[in-house]
Amino acid sequence: MKIHGVGRDEFLRKAGRGEVLPVYLFIGDGPVITPLVNKLLDILLPSRAREMNLEVIPRESYSDGAVIEALGTMPFFGQRKVVLLRDPPFLAASKGKAGVRGKSSSGKAQGVDSAGSGEQTLLSRLKKGLDPRRFVLVIQTCTADRRSRAYKQLAALGAVTDLEVKASDRRGARDAFREVARKWVSSAGKAISPQALEFLFARVGQDFYSLETEISKLLSGIGDRDTIELADVERLVATGRDHELYELTGAIDKKDLKSCVMEFRHLLAQGVHPIAVFQIVASYIQRLILVKDALEGIKGALPPGSVSYQAFQKNLLPSMKRYWGDPPPSVLKGIHPYVVYKMFQTAGSFDKSFLLSVLQDMVETDLALKGGSRAADMVLESLILRIVHG
């Protein structure tokens, strides 16, 4: 990992002192670089000006004309305007001399390394100069071709924060993981032991998306203690496959159909059998029904938004376990309290009678998966669509 021109956080300190550059380029996984981007935006645009003077251009909306127009539109009330590009195509790793292809202002595809191409037009505009008191371009991308003319010219114009970890760089991945994990833990006023950190890396690997989720879980799980220990990681952090399944049910929790389909297809691509995915979804529905049933049966149960994980684990969960009886229903055996807490938070989003009807429909889904004429992925996508949209 490296940062050109300024130290890891020096660009933030300089911007805070008014030493603002016209261009900032951030490269790396979203959970790693997004906090840095947000800190920079907080400095460049006070919250009261954010809505009017921040223009975000995602990859699917990118064209050189759109960016140039955004940089040419004056900010409101004489303040600074920030244009944020997310994963612009002209920075992606190129294949062959033509490179990746972007769109010109006319919408026609152009090779980005050719004369007069999209990013060459944009870079020509940048080379003429941006007054960072009025305009700043911030670029956030997962990866970039460091050999490209666009990358080199952007690096010359501003600051590059490069936190992308190559799959082949195992040592670099471990170092990056340690740095990011410690920073996220310390930002919450906590610490993590070396043994816990190494075991966390063994379970999560180079997946910074998973790391963010697991750090949040660990911070909630240790309560008032100051340090995350090895036993905490062993108890709270799932293996990679368990985490992937957790991501699917988490997307169902949020009723986010796009994420549900993405996580589902990722599981299939990883070799998880469709019937195994179906069983996970079926267990999730059964558990959610049992959680809703317990909450309805427990007098004085507080609404989800007013209960922290620690309070839930200490006060409400024991009442739920007594309600379920000993032994509990088989689908709840071995389930982690944090998973029950997440379902507790989600319970209000689903009607119990609807969940019961979904459970009944799953008999037909099971038959369709085991002997029907429809493709298994289509059967499961239909089930997920029904759950999310009701």
C-alpha positions as CSV (number, residue, x, y, z in Angstrom):
1,M,0.0,0.0,0.0
2,K,1.3,3.5,-0.7
3,I,0.2,7.1,-0.8
4,H,1.8,9.4,-3.3
5,G,2.6,13.0,-2.3
6,V,1.3,12.9,1.3
7,G,1.3,10.6,4.3
8,R,-1.6,8.3,5.1
9,D,-3.6,11.0,6.9
10,E,-1.5,14.0,6.0
11,F,-3.7,14.9,3.1
12,L,-6.6,15.2,5.5
13,R,-4.6,17.4,7.9
14,K,-3.5,19.6,5.0
15,A,-7.0,20.0,3.7
16,G,-8.1,20.9,7.2
17,R,-5.6,23.7,7.2
18,G,-6.9,25.0,3.9
19,E,-4.2,23.3,1.7
20,V,-6.7,21.8,-0.7
21,L,-5.6,20.1,-3.9
22,P,-7.7,20.1,-7.1
23,V,-7.7,16.2,-7.4
24,Y,-7.9,13.4,-4.9
25,L,-7.7,9.7,-6.2
26,F,-8.6,6.9,-3.8
27,I,-7.9,3.3,-4.8
28,G,-9.0,0.2,-2.9
29,D,-11.9,-1.8,-1.4
30,G,-15.0,0.3,-0.5
31,P,-14.8,-0.3,3.3
32,V,-11.2,0.7,3.4
33,I,-11.3,3.9,1.4
34,T,-14.9,5.1,1.9
35,P,-14.1,6.4,5.5
36,L,-11.2,8.4,4.1
37,V,-13.3,9.8,1.3
38,N,-16.1,10.8,3.8
39,K,-13.6,12.5,6.1
40,L,-12.3,14.5,3.1
41,L,-15.8,15.4,2.1
42,D,-16.5,16.6,5.6
43,I,-13.6,18.9,5.4
44,L,-14.3,20.2,1.8
45,L,-18.0,20.5,2.3
46,P,-19.7,21.4,5.6
47,S,-22.9,19.4,6.1
48,R,-25.1,22.4,5.3
49,A,-23.4,22.7,1.9
50,R,-23.2,19.0,1.0
51,E,-26.6,18.7,-0.6
52,M,-26.2,21.6,-2.9
53,N,-22.5,21.4,-3.8
54,L,-21.7,17.7,-4.0
55,E,-22.3,16.0,-7.3
56,V,-21.8,12.2,-7.5
57,I,-21.3,10.5,-10.9
58,P,-21.4,6.7,-10.7
59,R,-19.7,4.4,-13.2
60,E,-22.9,3.8,-15.2
61,S,-23.5,7.5,-15.7
62,Y,-19.9,8.4,-16.6
63,S,-19.0,10.4,-19.6
64,D,-16.3,13.0,-20.1
65,G,-19.0,15.5,-21.0
66,A,-20.9,14.9,-17.7
67,V,-17.8,15.5,-15.6
68,I,-16.7,18.6,-17.5
69,E,-20.2,20.0,-17.2
70,A,-20.2,19.3,-13.5
71,L,-16.9,21.0,-13.1
72,G,-18.1,23.9,-15.1
73,T,-21.3,24.5,-13.1
74,M,-20.7,27.1,-10.4
75,P,-21.3,26.1,-6.8
76,F,-24.2,27.7,-4.9
77,F,-23.6,30.7,-2.7
78,G,-19.9,31.1,-3.8
79,Q,-18.8,28.0,-1.9
80,R,-16.7,25.1,-3.1
81,K,-18.2,22.4,-5.4
82,V,-17.0,18.8,-5.2
83,V,-17.5,16.2,-8.0
84,L,-17.2,12.6,-6.8
85,L,-16.5,10.0,-9.5
86,R,-17.1,6.4,-8.5
87,D,-15.2,3.7,-10.4
88,P,-14.8,5.7,-13.7
89,P,-14.2,3.3,-16.6
90,F,-11.1,5.1,-17.8
91,L,-9.1,4.0,-14.8
92,A,-9.8,0.2,-15.0
93,A,-7.0,-2.1,-16.0
94,S,-6.7,-2.0,-19.8
95,K,-6.5,-5.0,-22.1
96,G,-4.2,-4.4,-25.0
97,K,-3.3,-1.1,-26.6
98,A,-6.8,0.2,-27.0
99,G,-7.5,0.0,-23.2
100,V,-10.9,0.0,-21.7
101,R,-13.6,1.9,-23.5
102,G,-15.5,4.9,-22.2
103,K,-18.0,7.3,-23.5
104,S,-17.4,10.7,-25.1
105,S,-19.8,13.6,-24.5
106,S,-21.7,12.4,-27.6
107,G,-22.1,9.0,-26.0
108,K,-19.9,7.2,-28.5
109,A,-17.5,4.6,-27.3
110,Q,-13.8,5.6,-27.4
111,G,-10.6,3.9,-26.5
112,V,-9.2,5.8,-23.6
113,D,-5.6,5.7,-24.7
114,S,-6.4,7.1,-28.2
115,A,-6.1,10.8,-29.1
116,G,-9.1,12.8,-28.3
117,S,-10.6,10.1,-26.0
118,G,-12.9,10.7,-23.1
119,E,-10.4,10.9,-20.2
120,Q,-7.9,12.8,-22.4
121,T,-10.6,15.5,-22.8
122,L,-11.2,15.5,-19.1
123,L,-7.5,15.6,-18.3
124,S,-7.0,18.4,-20.8
125,R,-9.6,20.3,-18.8
126,L,-7.8,19.5,-15.5
127,K,-4.4,20.5,-16.9
128,K,-5.9,24.0,-17.6
129,G,-6.3,24.2,-13.9
130,L,-9.0,23.9,-11.2
131,D,-9.2,26.5,-8.4
132,P,-9.5,24.2,-5.4
133,R,-11.2,27.0,-3.6
134,R,-14.1,26.6,-6.0
135,F,-13.9,23.1,-7.5
136,V,-12.4,19.7,-6.4
137,L,-12.5,16.4,-8.2
138,V,-12.5,13.3,-6.0
139,I,-12.2,9.9,-7.6
140,Q,-13.0,6.6,-5.8
141,T,-12.2,3.3,-7.5
142,C,-11.7,-0.3,-6.6
143,T,-8.7,-0.7,-9.0
144,A,-6.7,1.3,-11.5
145,D,-4.1,0.7,-14.2
146,R,-1.0,2.4,-12.8
147,R,0.7,2.3,-16.2
148,S,-2.0,4.3,-17.9
149,R,-1.6,7.9,-18.9
150,A,-4.7,8.8,-17.0
151,Y,-3.4,7.5,-13.7
152,K,0.0,9.2,-14.1
153,Q,-1.5,12.5,-15.0
154,L,-4.0,12.4,-12.1
155,A,-1.1,11.5,-9.7
156,A,0.8,14.6,-11.0
157,L,-2.3,16.8,-10.5
158,G,-3.2,15.8,-6.9
159,A,-2.9,13.2,-4.2
160,V,-3.3,9.5,-4.7
161,T,-4.2,7.2,-1.8
162,D,-3.5,3.7,-3.0
163,L,-4.8,1.0,-0.6
164,E,-5.5,-1.8,-3.1
165,V,-4.1,-5.1,-2.0
166,K,-3.0,-7.5,-4.8
167,A,-4.1,-11.1,-4.4
168,S,-0.5,-12.2,-5.0
169,D,0.8,-10.0,-2.2
170,R,0.1,-12.1,0.8
171,R,2.5,-10.2,3.1
172,G,1.1,-6.9,1.9
173,A,-2.4,-8.2,2.4
174,R,-1.6,-9.2,6.0
175,D,0.0,-5.8,6.7
176,A,-2.9,-3.9,5.2
177,F,-5.4,-6.1,7.2
178,R,-3.6,-5.4,10.5
179,E,-3.5,-1.6,9.9
180,V,-7.1,-1.3,8.9
181,A,-8.4,-3.6,11.6
182,R,-6.4,-1.8,14.3
183,K,-7.6,1.6,13.0
184,W,-11.3,0.6,13.0
185,V,-11.0,-0.9,16.5
186,S,-9.1,2.0,17.9
187,S,-11.6,4.5,16.5
188,A,-14.1,2.9,18.8
189,G,-11.7,3.4,21.8
190,K,-10.8,-0.3,21.9
191,A,-7.8,-2.5,21.3
192,I,-7.3,-6.0,19.8
193,S,-4.7,-8.5,21.0
194,P,-2.1,-9.8,18.5
195,Q,-3.4,-13.3,18.8
196,A,-6.9,-12.2,18.1
197,L,-5.8,-10.1,15.1
198,E,-4.0,-13.1,13.5
199,F,-6.9,-15.4,14.0
200,L,-9.2,-12.8,12.6
201,F,-7.1,-12.6,9.5
202,A,-7.1,-16.4,9.2
203,R,-10.9,-16.4,9.2
204,V,-11.6,-13.3,7.1
205,G,-8.5,-13.2,4.8
206,Q,-8.3,-10.4,2.3
207,D,-12.0,-9.6,2.4
208,F,-12.2,-6.1,3.8
209,Y,-16.0,-6.1,3.3
210,S,-16.2,-9.0,5.8
211,L,-13.7,-7.4,8.1
212,E,-15.9,-4.4,8.6
213,T,-18.9,-6.6,9.5
214,E,-16.8,-8.7,11.9
215,I,-15.2,-5.8,13.6
216,S,-18.6,-4.3,14.3
217,K,-19.8,-7.7,15.7
218,L,-16.7,-8.0,17.9
219,L,-17.1,-4.4,19.3
220,S,-20.7,-5.2,20.2
221,G,-19.8,-8.5,21.6
222,I,-17.1,-7.4,24.1
223,G,-19.4,-4.9,25.8
224,D,-17.5,-2.7,28.3
225,R,-14.2,-4.6,28.0
226,D,-11.4,-2.6,26.4
227,T,-9.7,-5.4,24.4
228,I,-10.8,-7.9,21.8
229,E,-9.2,-11.2,22.8
230,L,-8.6,-14.5,20.9
231,A,-11.6,-16.1,22.6
232,D,-13.9,-13.3,21.3
233,V,-12.9,-14.0,17.7
234,E,-13.3,-17.7,18.1
235,R,-16.7,-17.2,19.6
236,L,-18.1,-14.5,17.3
237,V,-16.4,-14.6,13.9
238,A,-17.8,-17.0,11.4
239,T,-15.8,-18.9,8.8
240,G,-15.8,-17.6,5.2
241,R,-18.7,-19.8,4.0
242,D,-20.8,-19.0,7.1
243,H,-20.2,-15.3,6.5
244,E,-21.4,-15.6,2.9
245,L,-24.6,-17.2,4.0
246,Y,-24.9,-14.5,6.7
247,E,-24.6,-11.9,4.0
248,L,-27.6,-13.4,2.1
249,T,-29.9,-13.4,5.1
250,G,-28.6,-9.9,6.0
251,A,-29.7,-8.7,2.6
252,I,-33.1,-10.3,3.1
253,D,-33.3,-8.5,6.5
254,K,-32.9,-5.2,4.6
255,K,-35.3,-6.2,1.9
256,D,-32.6,-5.3,-0.6
257,L,-33.5,-7.3,-3.7
258,K,-30.4,-6.3,-5.7
259,S,-28.1,-7.4,-2.9
260,C,-30.1,-10.6,-2.3
261,V,-29.7,-11.7,-5.9
262,M,-26.0,-10.7,-5.9
263,E,-25.2,-12.7,-2.7
264,F,-27.3,-15.6,-3.9
265,R,-25.5,-15.8,-7.3
266,H,-22.1,-15.4,-5.5
267,L,-23.0,-18.5,-3.3
268,L,-23.8,-20.5,-6.4
269,A,-20.6,-19.4,-8.1
270,Q,-18.7,-20.6,-5.0
271,G,-20.1,-24.0,-5.4
272,V,-22.8,-24.0,-2.8
273,H,-25.6,-26.3,-3.9
274,P,-29.0,-24.6,-4.5
275,I,-30.7,-27.0,-2.0
276,A,-28.2,-25.9,0.7
277,V,-29.1,-22.2,0.0
278,F,-32.8,-23.1,0.2
279,Q,-32.3,-24.8,3.6
280,I,-30.5,-21.7,4.9
281,V,-33.4,-19.4,3.7
282,A,-36.0,-21.9,5.1
283,S,-34.2,-21.9,8.5
284,Y,-34.1,-18.1,8.5
285,I,-37.8,-17.9,7.9
286,Q,-38.5,-20.4,10.7
287,R,-36.3,-18.6,13.1
288,L,-37.8,-15.2,12.3
289,I,-41.3,-16.6,13.0
290,L,-40.1,-17.9,16.3
291,V,-38.5,-14.6,17.2
292,K,-41.7,-12.7,16.3
293,D,-43.8,-15.2,18.3
294,A,-41.6,-14.8,21.4
295,L,-41.8,-11.0,21.2
296,E,-45.6,-11.2,20.9
297,G,-45.7,-13.5,23.9
298,I,-43.3,-11.6,26.2
299,K,-45.0,-8.7,28.1
300,G,-43.1,-5.4,28.2
301,A,-40.7,-6.3,25.3
302,L,-39.1,-3.1,24.1
303,P,-39.1,-2.0,20.4
304,P,-35.9,-3.0,18.5
305,G,-34.6,0.6,18.0
306,S,-34.4,1.2,21.8
307,V,-32.4,-1.9,22.7
308,S,-28.6,-2.3,22.4
309,Y,-27.0,-5.7,21.7
310,Q,-25.7,-5.8,25.3
311,A,-29.1,-5.0,26.8
312,F,-30.8,-7.5,24.5
313,Q,-28.3,-10.3,25.4
314,K,-28.6,-9.5,29.1
315,N,-32.3,-8.8,29.5
316,L,-34.5,-9.8,26.6
317,L,-32.8,-12.9,25.3
318,P,-33.2,-14.9,28.5
319,S,-36.9,-14.2,28.4
320,M,-37.1,-15.4,24.8
321,K,-35.2,-18.6,25.7
322,R,-37.7,-19.3,28.6
323,Y,-40.6,-18.7,26.2
324,W,-39.2,-21.2,23.7
325,G,-38.6,-23.8,26.4
326,D,-35.8,-26.3,27.1
327,P,-34.7,-27.8,24.8
328,P,-35.4,-25.0,22.3
329,P,-36.8,-25.7,18.8
330,S,-34.2,-27.5,16.7
331,V,-33.8,-24.7,14.3
332,L,-32.6,-22.5,17.2
333,K,-30.0,-24.9,18.6
334,G,-26.5,-23.5,18.4
335,I,-27.6,-20.1,17.0
336,H,-25.4,-17.2,18.1
337,P,-27.1,-14.5,20.2
338,Y,-26.0,-11.8,17.7
339,V,-27.9,-13.5,14.9
340,V,-31.0,-13.6,17.1
341,Y,-30.4,-9.9,17.9
342,K,-30.3,-9.1,14.1
343,M,-33.6,-10.9,13.6
344,F,-35.0,-9.1,16.6
345,Q,-34.2,-5.8,14.9
346,T,-35.7,-7.0,11.6
347,A,-38.9,-8.7,13.1
348,G,-41.1,-5.6,12.7
349,S,-40.5,-5.5,8.9
350,F,-42.3,-8.7,8.3
351,D,-45.9,-9.7,9.0
352,K,-46.1,-13.0,10.9
353,S,-49.0,-14.3,8.8
354,F,-47.0,-13.5,5.6
355,L,-44.0,-15.4,7.0
356,L,-46.3,-18.4,7.7
357,S,-47.6,-18.4,4.2
358,V,-44.0,-18.3,2.8
359,L,-43.2,-21.3,5.0
360,Q,-46.1,-23.2,3.5
361,D,-45.1,-22.3,0.0
362,M,-41.6,-23.6,0.6
363,V,-43.0,-27.2,0.4
364,E,-43.6,-26.5,-3.3
365,T,-40.3,-24.8,-3.6
366,D,-38.5,-27.9,-2.2
367,L,-40.3,-30.2,-4.6
368,A,-39.5,-27.9,-7.6
369,L,-35.8,-27.9,-6.6
370,K,-35.6,-31.7,-6.3
371,G,-37.6,-32.7,-9.4
372,G,-39.1,-29.8,-11.2
373,S,-38.6,-28.6,-14.7
374,R,-37.5,-25.1,-13.8
375,A,-33.9,-24.2,-13.3
376,A,-32.9,-24.2,-9.6
377,D,-31.5,-20.7,-9.6
378,M,-34.8,-19.3,-11.1
379,V,-36.8,-21.2,-8.4
380,L,-34.7,-19.7,-5.6
381,E,-34.8,-16.2,-7.1
382,S,-38.6,-16.4,-7.2
383,L,-38.6,-17.4,-3.6
384,I,-36.3,-14.5,-2.6
385,L,-38.4,-12.1,-4.6
386,R,-41.5,-13.2,-2.8
387,I,-39.9,-12.8,0.6
388,V,-38.4,-9.4,-0.1
389,H,-41.4,-7.8,-1.9
390,G,-44.2,-9.7,0.0
